[in-house]
Amino acid sequence: MNERFWAKTGRGEFTANGQPEYHPVICHLADTAAVARQIVQEYLSPAAIATLERGLGLAGEPLVKCCSFLAGCHDLGKVSPAFQFQVSEVGKALLGEHFYDLWTRLPDTKTPHGLVTAKTMPQFLCDIGLGNHLTQRKAHQLARRLAMIVGGHHGFFPSQADIDALDDGLCGTNPGSDWQHRRFSQTIFEQLQGFVDLTAADLPCHCDNAAAMILAGLTTVSDWVASNPDKKSGFPYANDTSFEDYTKELNVKAENALRAIGWTKITKDKPLDFTELFPKISTPRPLQNEAIALAPRLIPPCLILVEALMGEGKTETALYLADYLQHQTSAGGFYIGLPTQATSNAMWQRVKSFLSQRYSEETVNLTLSHAAAALKEEYQQTVCRLDQVYDEDSQNSAGRVGAGEWHTARKRSLLSPYGVGTVDQGLMGVVRSKHQFVRLFGLAGRTVILDEIHAYDLYTSTLLERLLEWLAVLGSPVIALSATLPTSTRHLLINAYARGCGQTDVELPQADYPRITTFSGGKVEVRSFAASKDVTRSLNLRWVSDGEWVTVLGDKLSEGGCAAVICSTVGRAQEIFERLQVEFAEDELGLFHGRFLFTNRERIENSCLKMFGKKSVQFFDFVKYLITSQTFPRSRAFITHLLDICARTRPYRYVLVATQVIEQSLDVDFDLMISDLAPIDLLLQRSGRLHRHIRDNRPVKLEVPTMWVVEPTINKEGKAQFADAGIIYNRHILLRSWLTLRNKNTVHLPAETDDLIESVYYLDAPIPHGLELSHQQDWESSLADYQAGETSKKIAQANAVKLPPALIENHPADFTRQGEEDDDNTIAKVTRLGEPTVTTIFLQQTANGLLLPGTNQAVDLEQSPNLATIRGLLEHSTRIGKRGLVQALMAQSNPTTWTSALLRYCRYVVLNTEGKTQVGKWELELDPLRGVVIEKVGR
């Protein structure tokens, strides 16, 4: 065949002899096939391989060939007039004036090459023997399904209507055209078949949903890797090199390309004992002993649901089980999904330390996945070219935990073997969105740890159920962690995973809290375990009016101590902080909420962990250490250690005013807590930050853990008024939480945990006998509203965006929704319900020009920002969710130079020299102590 077809041409440049720089279609198809082969052979976990084997009906070398070949076919549609003349001068040079003239007479209609692949590939598959044992109709259905899967590699699976609407002339499939489609495309198809050494016996007999997701993800990822033209670590343009010569070392080139971007193989070795994994834990807790006994009985796919109080060691338990599943079963690596960016950041640090100790002689790829990961300085310091540190001959490669630079891109972060991030990153895999299959491919066969699963509303929980179902189908073990979980939710989660394993209506045996529920080998087992002494306690509960608690705070802290005041909203937290500035010195008072600029929020978060974390020390302990040390003053190491202790010294007296940002996963410990009313599970969660660690010398007035809760006011009709809490939380849940706790002075934990949770979340419970009439009426009306709005509406909204069930055969187009991106703005919008928000960048006009606030860094809005500048802009941003203000901000336009996708959905404001600006009816002030303060003008 004399005709030449390009797949890649870069900038469309020509060489000195007048020929274009290009990479032939057949070479790119072979590149992609070679990369796919390496991924399947060397990098997919045994669990993911088993899923492919079941889903395609193949095993061993035929499976490898099949996946390699199908992935390679993805760009077959580039052999079409529509694509070849996108860069008209290159197309003309390669194919000649005749075909160029024919193309100029064709309609100017968008013709994506993936669609052309989906249109032309089925017949070629049938011609080489696909579905020989099937009816002709079934064979053609399978061929179309496979073609749509690989043809959707740019993010959206095409529908049959999309394919039928294509213009035959632009596709090159018009029978009367000089464009000899059968000769051109089939020749390339057969060349690829020969390169892979594929026969009819290597073709699948079916393709279920799980295999479709893995195959689609494999195709897209292999295409991404194969599209790198780097001469040292990629696939440089072949130009007119013969295909035979080009492919001689292609498999080696593919191996080197994957190695260069940091693809690392999962280690399979003997699992370590619990105390070997965690040498600082000499005696495992009862929960951990239960996990040790459970591990040998686990058969992936399996679900382990741990319900235990804060401080029981759930994280260590999950990491132990994930490690066991990796080294003893078929799972590979893990991803930990958490509710928030703050909790993800804290967990990333813990996991980094764990992996450094676990794989002290290896280089490990660990990514952080959330919208602000690029702003976490400690994480960014680990981002590197992993191939530069895992050189086997390097003496500096041992024990390196870093993030492969390639894997830090937004759509690739779930492809690393180990990861920590928000649960939203995984949920996007089960939302009909662009490239959702890449996310599922990244999670296939890996253990997924879901922490704080009680933290989600019904909308997100509905998506979480569908994620569990798909993870089961993909062979991924799941470890779900919760402090408090209603029985109904536990039943839904277990049954969601069981559905993915082909079972329905699984019954849950009864067992007391705390407990571990497992679904493994098709069976459910629930086991209770003894709570450790550290978390078994009596929590004193006191109610206080909103006007009285300041007096209580002053009295209780008169002899020192650290207190947390948890508020329902940012605005209330800022008001409380201002109120307390009269009562406490500047170094005795702090504020932490989600409306600080990112750069300040990370600083505050780290400061909280140092002052109130597990490693923080009382001044008394510091002095005792100083006096008893035998190494002073000679040792430099001692001086260094002394400075470290100083940085972690627990304040004598301190009040931290905060929002919900401290109630989940942050390992902080307070002597006293005052909280706005919240749902009962969140109050229990907050109480886990009260006397969390064993400490000597707590102030005498604070020796008994006591939570003070701001009680609701009662209006003249006798109805409870929940103030700011009623803005954030559902009224019915708040009402029942208050009614459950209002007459309690002491809560015994964990003994009462189940009863407390069920008293609020068991919706069919009768109205308590003797309840005041006004509260009875409130109960009935708020329950009706909750069931209609909170339950039915939110579930319906989630059902509208989630993937179809995993085990019901669907058309590929049902899995993606055209027009939807999967950027951070979409993730926030689709995986969580709530008021709309906008990331707002703050700039300040000064005598020295436009600067980033608090810095000397100038900002030029007329120049396109580079990556470092973009990072600086985002570090000086925060998410704003005030209704009306968001719409006013979105109505503003960004500078035309802000073309980066990272800035696409951001907006910016310019502060005056006083740190203020006005947007519509709202005044925004950037206060160094209070963060972003929002006031309505003229209030």
N, C-alpha and C positions, 0 to 999 in steps of 0.2 A: 504494500500500500504506500503510494507516494505522498498522499495527503498527510499533512501534519496538523495536529490539534493541540492547542495549549490549554493547560489547567491553571498555571500560575505565570504571571508576566511582570510582577512587581509594578514598576512605574511605566511600563511600556517602552523601555529604553531599547535602542538598537546598537549593535556593535559597529566597528569601523567598516566591516564588509557589507553593511546594510541589512544584516539579518537581526531579527528581534531576539532579545534575551527572554527565554521562556522555558517552562518546565512542561513536558508533554503530558497529556492526560493519562496515558498508560503508565508513565513513571510515577505520577502522583497516586494512582490507584494501587500500584504495587507498593509504594512507600507506606500507604495507609494499611494495606494488608499485612505488611511485615511488622508494623508497630502493633497491630491488633493481635498478631500471632504471639509476639513477645509478652503482651499483657496477659493473655489467656494462659500461656504456658508458665510464666514466671511470677506473675503478680496477683492474680485473682486468688482469693482464699478457696480452700476446698469446699466450703459451704456455697460459695457463689458458683463454682464449677458444677456442683451437684444440682443446683437450681437450673443451670443451663442444660445439663444432661436430661433432666426430667422434662424441661420445657421444649427441647428440640428433638428428643428421641435419639440422641447421639452420645457417644462417649469416646474418650481417648483421642487418638490422632484425627479421626473423622470430625470430632467436635472442633478441634483446633483449626483444621482446614476450613470447615464450614464458616466459623466466625470470622476467620481471616478473609476469606473470599467475599462474604456478604459485606463486611465493612469496606473492603476495597472497592466494591461496586458503587459506592455512594455517589461518586461524581460522574457516573456514566452519562448523565444528562448534559454534561458539558460538551459532548459531541453533538452539537446542535447549532444551527445558524444563529439562534437567539443569543447563545453564550459566546460563540467564537468571534462575533463581530461587536461584542460589547466594547472591546478596544479595537476599533475598526482597522487601524493601520496594521496592527499585529495580525489580525485575522486575514487581512488582504495579503500580507507578505507570506503567510503560511499556506493559505488556501487558494490564492490567486484572484484575479479580477472577475472571473466568471461567477464564482460563488458570491463574491462581494456584490456584484450587480444584482444577482437574484435576491440577496438579503435586503437591498435598498427598496425593493418593491413590496416587501412584506409589511404587514401592519405594525405600528409602533405599540405593541402590547407587552406588558410585563410578563416575562416567562421565566420564573425561577428554575435554575437547573435541577434542584432537588425534585421539583414537580415532574420535570422531564424524565428523571431517573425512575420515578414511581410509575410513569406512563410506559416507558420502553422496556424496563427490566423484566417484567413478568413473563413475556413471551420467550425471552432468552433463557430464563430459568426452566421453563417447561421444556424447551428444546433440548436441554442437556440432561433431562430425566427427573426433574423435580416432581414428586408425587406420582411416580410410575405405578405404585400400588393403590393409588386413590382413584376415585372417579374423576373424569375430566373437569367437572364443575368444582370439586373439592381441590384439585390440583391448582386450578386457576385462582381460587380463593386464597390458597396458601401463598402462591406466587405474588399476588397483589399485596397481601399483608406484609410479606418480607420486603417488597419493593417500597412500600409506604414507610416502613420502619427505617430503612437506611436512607431513603429519600428525604426524611424529616430531619436530617443532621444539622440543619440550621435553626432548629428549635421547635418547629411546628410540624406535626404529622399531617400530610395532605388528606383532604377528603376526596371521595370519588367525584364529587361535583367539581372540585378544583381541577382534577385531572381531565375530566370530560370537557371543561371549558378551554383547555389549551388549544392554541392554533397549530394545526398540523404543519403548516409551512415553517413556523418558527421552531418547532420541535425537530423538523427534518423528517417527519413521518408521513408526509404527503406522498402517496404512491406515484403521482405523476411528476414529482419533482426530480431535478437532476441530482439533488442531494441523496446519495445512495445510503439511506439509513441502515439497511440490513448489512451492507458491506462495511460501512465505516464503524458503526457501533459494535456489530457482532465480532469484527476482527479484534477490536480492543478487548471485548468481553472474553473472547477465547484466549487471547494472550495472557490475561489475568488468570484465567482458569489454569493455563499451563504453568504459570509461575507458582501458583499455590499447589499444583499437582492435585487438583480436585477431580473426583469422579462422581457419578450419580449416587454411589453408595455413601458419599460424604454429605449428601443433602438431607435436610430435616424432613421428618414426616408430619410434623405439626409445629406450632409456635404459640405457646401459651403467653399470658400477660406478663408473667415474671421474666421469661426469656426475652420477650419483646423489649422490656425496660432495660435489661442488661445489654442486649444487642444494640439497642439505640444509643445507649450511653457509651458503649465500647466504640461504636462507629464514630460518634462525634469527637470523643476524646482522642482517638487514633488519628482522626483528621486534623485536630488541633496540633498534635505533636508532629505529624508528617508535613505540616505547612510551614515549618521553620526552615528557611533557606540557608541558615548559617553553614559555612563551609566546614567548620570544625566539628560541630555537634548537631547538625541537622541534615537537610536534604537539598544541597545546592542544585541549581537548575541544570538539567541534563542537556538542554538545547538539542542538537541533532545526534547525540550519542546513541548508538544502537541499543535496543532494549536488552539484548543478550549481554552486552558489555555492562550496561548500567546495573543489572540485577546480580552481578557476580558476588558482591559483598554486601548486598542490601540488608540481609538479616542482621549482620554485624553492625551495620550503620543504625538500624532500628534500635538495637540493644544499647548502643552508645548514646543515641538521642534520648532515650528514656533515662539512662543513668545521668546524663548531663543536666536534666531538669529536676533531678532529685527523686525519681521513683525508687523506692527502697523496698526490698523484700521483707515480708513478715517473718520474724524468727519463730521457728518451731523447735522447742526444746522441752525438757522436763519442767513441769510447773514447780514453782518454789513453795515451800511452806509459808504459812501466813506470817510467822515471825521473821522469816528470811526476807519477805517482801517489805515488812515494816519492822525493822530491827529495834525501833524505839518502843514498840508495843511488846513487852515481855510476856504479858498475860492477856490473850484475846478476851474480849467481852462476850457475854452470852450470845448476842446476835452474831458475832463473828465466828464463834464456835459452831453455831447452827449452820452458817454458810460453809464452813470447812467440811462439816458432815454431809451437807447437801451436794457439794460440787461433783463428786464422782457419779451421782445419779442423774446428772443433767445430760440430755440428748438434744442437741440443736435440730430444728428451731425450738427455742424454749423461752418462756417468760418467767422472770423472777420479780415479784412485787414485794418490796420491803416496807412495812409500816412500823415506824419506831420514832420515839421522841428525839428531839434535837440533842446532839451530844452523845448518841449511842455508837457512833462510828460507822454510819451508813456509807460514807464515801469510801473508806478503806475496805468495807465489805464488798462494795461494787467493783472496786479496782481488783481485789483479789479474785472475784468470780470472773471478771473479764480476762484477767491474766490466765486463769485456769482454762477458760473456754478457748483461748488462743493456743495454748501450748498442749492441751490434752485432747481437744476436740477439733472441729473443722472451722471454727470461726477465725477471723483475721482482724487484729487491731480493734480500736473502739472509737466511738464518738460520744461525747457527753453533751447533752442538750439541757440548757438551764433557762429560767424565765427571763432574765435580764442581762444586759451588758455588764453591769457591776458584778453580778454573781458569776458570770462567765470569766471575767478578768481574774477574780479571786481563785476560781477553780483551775484556770490555766496555770497559775503559779504553782498550785499544789501538784498538778499532773506533771508539770515540767520537772519538779523535784523528784517525783515518783519514778518517771522514766529515766532520769539521769542515774538514779541509784539502781534501777532494775537492769538497765542495759549499759553498764559502765564502760564496756569495751566497744560500743557500737555508736553509729550516728543514727539518730532517730528524727523522723520528720513529724513535727507537731504543729498544727495550725490553730489559730484563733479565728473563729468565724462569727463576726457580727458587723454591723454597719460602721462601728467606730474602731475596729481592730487596728486600722492604720494609724490611729491616734494614740495607741498605748505604747509608750516609749520602750518599756521593757521588752515587749513583744517584738517591736520593730528591730531591736538590737539583735534578735535571733534570726532575722530573715537573711538568707544568704544563698549562694550557689552551693548546694550540698555536695555536688561532685568535687568541689574544691576542698572539702574537709573529710570526705570518706575515702580518700585514696588509701588503699590498703598498705602502702609503703610509708604513709605519713605517720610520724610519731605524735602528732598533735590531734589525731582524729578521734581518740578514745573518749567515750562518754559525752559526745556532743548531742544536745537536743536543740534543734533549730527548725525553722520553717523554710522549706524549699521555696525559693523566690517564685518559681512557676506556679506553685500551689496556692500562693496568697491572692491570686486574682479571684474576683468575686465568684465566678461560676466554678472554680476549681478547688475551693478550699475543702470540700467534703471528699476530695479524691486522695488526700494524704492518709496514711495508715492510722494516724492518731489525730484526734481533733477535739477541741472544746469550743463551744459557742452557744448561741441562743437556740432554743428549740425551733424557732421560726425557720432556720436554715433547713432543717429536716422536713418541716411541715410543707414547705414549698414543693417538696417532691410529690405530695399528694394533693396539690392544688393545680388545677388545669392552667398551666402557664408555660411560657417559653422555656425549653430545656429542662423541664421538670424531671425528665428521665435521666439526665446527668446526675442529679442529686440522688435519685434512687440507685443508680449504678454505683455511686460512691459509697452508699451505705450497704449495698448488697453483700451479705456474708460477713459483715462486721458486727461486733457487739455494740448495741446502742444503749447508752445509759441515760435515762431521763430523770433528772433530779427535780425535786420540789413540784411534783405533778399535781399537787393540790392547789397550785397557784393560778389555775386557768379557769376562765368562765366557760359557760356551756358551748359557746361558739368555738373557741379554741379546743376545748375538750372533744368536741365532735370531730374536728380535724385530727386530733391526736388518736382517736379510735381508728380512723381510716389509716393513719400512718402505721399503727400497730398491726393492722390487718395486712398491709403491704409488706412490712418488714418480715412477718411470718412467711409469706409467700416467697420472699427473696432469701430465706434461710438465715436471717439475721436474729441472733439472740437479743433479747431486751431485758434490761435490768431497770425497773422503775422504783423510784425512791419517794417516800412521802412521810411526813410527820403525822398527818391526819387525813383520813379519806373516808367519806361516807360509804356504807355498804353498797349502795346502788351504783356508785362510781366504780368501785372495785369490780363489781359484777360486769359492768359495761366494758371495762378495759380487758379483763380476762377473756371475755367472750369475743371481743374484737380480734385479739390475737388468735384465739381458737378458730375463728372463721377463716383466717388465712391458712390454717392447717386443715381445713375441710371439716370442722366440727361446729355444731350449733347448739345453743341452749345448754351450755355447760353449767352444772350446778356447783356452787361453792360450799364446801363443808364449813361449819361454824368453828371458830377458834378465837380465843381471847386475844386482845391487844396487849403487847406488841406481837407481831406475827410476820411470817414469811409465807406468801402464797406462790406456788410454782405451777406452771403448765409445761409439762415435758413428757415426751413420748405419748402424747394424746391423753394424759391423765392430769388431774388437778390434785394437788396436795397442799394443805394448809397446816402450818405448825406454829404454835405459840412458843415463846421463849421468855425467860426471866429478864426483866428490866435490870440494868446494872444499877449499882448503888448510887452512882454519880447522878443519875437522872430521876431516881425515885425520890419524890419529895412532896411536901405539902406547900402549895403556893397560896399565900395570903392574898385575898382579893378585897379591895376597898373601892367604894364609889365616892366620887367627889364632884362638886359642881364646878363649872368652868371658871367661876370667880374665886374659888377657894384653893385650888391646887397649887398656886404660886406660894401661898403661905406654907402649905404642907412641904413643898420642895425646900424652902428656906430652912424650915425646922429640921427636916430629916438630914440635910447636908451641913448642919451647923458644926458637926465634928468631922467633916470631910466625907468623901465618897463620890462616886461617878454615877450620874443619872442620865437616862435617856427620856426625852419627851417626844412621843411619836404623834404626828399630826396627820390628818386626812388629806390635806391639800398643801401645795407649795405656798399659796397665799397665806394660809393660816400659819404655816411654819415660820414664814417671814415676820408675820405680826407677833407671834409668840417670842421670837428671837428679839425683836425690838423691845417688847415688854420686859423681858428678863435682863436686858442690858442695864436697867436701873438697879437690879438686885445683885448682879454678879460682875466681877471684874472681867476685863477683856480676855485675860488668859484663863478664865474659868468657864468660858462660854463659846460654843461652836454651833455651826449650822450646816446641815447636809441634806441636799435634795437634788432632784433631777434637772433643775433649771439654772445650774451653774454652767459656765462655759466648760467644754470638755477638758481643757487644760487644767482648769481649777478643780473640776470634779475629781479627776484622778489624784490630784494632790491631796484633796480632802479625804478621799477614800483611803489612801495610803496612811495618812495621819491617824485616821480612826483605827486602822488595824494595828498601828504601832502603840497607840495609847490604850486601846481596849481589847486588843487581841490576846491570844493565848500566851504569847511570849512577853507581854507587857509585865513589868515588875513593879511592886510597891516600893516606895522610897525606903521603907524600913528594911526590906530585903536587900536593896542595893547597898545600904550602909553596912548591914551585917556581912555581906559578901566582901566589902572593902576591908572591913576590920579583920576578918578571919583569913583572908588570902595570904598565903605564904610567899607569893611570887613578887609582890610589890616591894621595891620599885624597879627591880632589875629587868623585868621581862617586857619587851616591846609588844609581844603578843597580848600580855595582860592589859597594857594601855589601850590597845585596839579593842579588846573585849570590853573594857571599861566604857569606852566611847559608844560602843554598840548598845550597852545597857542603858546609858544615859538617853540615847535616842528612843528607847522603848520604856522609859520610866512612866508609870501610870500616874496621872495627876492626883494631887491630894484632894482637890475638889474640882468637879467639872460637870457641866450640863451640856449634853449634845441634843439640840433640837433637830429632829429629822422627820422625813416622810417615810413611806413604805420601803425606801431603798435599803434600810438596814434589817428588814424582817426576814430576808431570805439569804441563806448560804454564807453571809458574811460572818466570820468567826469573831464576834465581839461579845464582851461580857460587861454588864453594868451591875451596880449595887442596888439601884432603885430604878423603877420604870413608871412613867405616867403616860397613858395612852388615850387618845380619842377612841370612842367606841368603834368596833369593827366586827365583821363576821367572826363567829366563835373560833373557827379554825385558824384565822389570822391572829386573833388574840393569843391563842395557845402558841402559835409560831413565834410571836413577839416575845412571849414569856420565856422562850428558849434562849433569849439573849440576857436574861436576868439570872445572876449567879450561875452562869454557864460553866465556869471553871472553878475548881477547888482553889480557894485562896485563903491564906492566913491573914489575920489582922484586918478583916473588913470592919468598918466603923460599927460601934456598938449598936447604934440606932438602925443599922442596916444589915444586921446579922441574919435576919429572917427574910427570905425572898418575898417581896410584896409588890404587887402590881396595883397601881391606882388607875381607875378608869373613869373618864369624864362621863357623867351620867346625862341622859337626855333631859331636856326640860319638858314639862307637861303643860299643854295649853288649857284654856278655859273649858274646852270640851272634854278634857281628860285624855287627849291623844298625845303620844310621845312625839317630840320634835328632835330630829337627829342632826340638825345643823349641817356642817360641812360633810360629815360622814354620809348623810343622806344623798349628797351629790354624787359620791363615788360608788357607794354600795347599794344593793337592792334593799328596798324598804322591808320586805317580808323577812329576809334573812337577818337584818339588823334587829327587827322587832323580836324575833324568836331568840336571837343571841342574848339580847338584854333580858328578856323574860326568864331565860334559862339561868342566868347568872345573878340576877338582881338581889336575890335573897341568900346568896352564898358568901360566906366569909373565907372559906378555904376550899381549894380544889386539890384533890389528891391525884397525883400523876405518877405513873400512867394509868392507874386503876380506873379513873373516871373518864378517860379519853373517849372511848367508844360511845358511852352514854351521852356525853356532852355533844359530840358530833351528830349523833342520830337525832337528838332532841331538836336540832335545828334543821337538818337536811332530809329527814324522813318526812316527806311532804304529806303522806297519808295519815300522819299521826293526828289523833283527835285534839280539839282545843282543850287545854288543861282545865280540869274541874275547878270552879271557883274563880276563874279569871274575871277581872273587872269587865263590865259590859263594853266600855269604850275600847278596851284592848281586844275583846272578842270580835267586835265589828271591824277593827283595824286588821286583825288576823285574817278574817274572811275576805275582805276586799283586797288586801295586799297579796294574799295567796292567789286570788284569781288573776290579778295583774301579773304576778310572777309567772304563773303557768302560761298565760297568753303571750306575754312579752318576752320575759327572760328565757323561758323554755322553748315554746313553740317557734317563736320568731327567730331566735338565735340559731336553733337547730336547722330551721329552713334556710337561713342565710348561709350556713356552713355547707349544707347539702347542695346548694346552688353552685359552689365553686370547687368542691372536692372531687377527686378522681372517682370513677365508677368502682364497684366492688372488685376485689382482686381476682376472684375465681370465676367471675362471669365474663365470657368472651365478649369483647367489645371491638368496635372499629377503632383503629389507631387514632383517628382524628378526635375521638372522644377524650383522649388523655391530654390534649393541649388545646388551648383556646387562642386563636389567632388575634394578634393585636395587643396581647398582654406581654409586657416585659417581666423580668424577674429581678429588677434592681431593688435596692434597699427600700425605696419608696413603696414599691408594690408589695414587698414582703411585709412591711409594717401595716399596710392597708388591708391585705388579704388574710394574714394569719391572726390578726387581732382586731376585734371590734372596738369601737370607741370614737371619741371626737377626733376629727382630722387634725393632723399635726404638720408642721413644716420646720425643717432644719434652717435656722436663721443665723447667718454669719454677722458678727458685730465688728464694725470698723469705727475708727474715731478720727474726726477732723481736728488737727492740732495746728499750732503755729509752724510746725515742721512738715506739714502736709498730712496726707491720709496714712494712718498707721493702724497696725493691729493693736488693740487696747492693751495698755500695760507694757508695751514693748517699743523699741525703736525701729521695728521692721516696717518699712514703707510698702504701700500697696499701690500699684499702678493699674487702674481699671481698664486702661487702653492697651495693655499688653497681655498676651495670652499667658496664663500662669503655668509654670512648669510643675512637676509633681511635688517638689519641696514647698512651693508656694501654695499649692492646693492643700497640702497637709496643714500648713500654717493657718490658712483660712478656716478649715474645718475644726482645727483645735480651738478656734475662737468662735465656735458656734454652739448652739443648744437647740433642742426641739421645743417648739412652742405649740401649745394645744388649746389656746383660749379661743372659744367660739367668737366669730366676728373678726378677731384679729388675724386668724389664719387666712381667712378669705381676703382681707385687706393686704396681707403680705403677698399672697399668691397673685393678686392683681398687678403687682409691681413686676417689672421686667429686669432681668439680669443684664450685665454688660455683654455685648456681642462677642467679646473675647473669651467668655466662659463657655467654651464648647465641650469641656470634659464631661463625661457621663457622671463623674463624682459630684459635679456641681449642678447637674441638670435640674434637680428638684429643690435646690436650695434657694433661699432669698437672702438679701443682705440689707442691713440698715447702717446708717452713718450717724454716730453719736456726736453731739457737740462737745465742747471742752469740759462741760459739767457732767458728761457721761449720760446724756439724755437725748431722746429723739421722739418724734410723734409719727405714728402710722395710723391714718384714719382717725378714729375716735379714741385711740389708745396712746398713752405715754409709756415708753419703755425706758427704764433706767438700769444701767449696769453698775451695781453697787459692789465694791470689793468684798464686803462681808455678807451681803444678803443674796448675791447673784443677780439674775435678771428680775427686776421688779416691774410688774405691769399694773397700771392704773387707768381706769376709764376717765377721759378728760371731762371735767365738769361734774364729776360725781358729787 
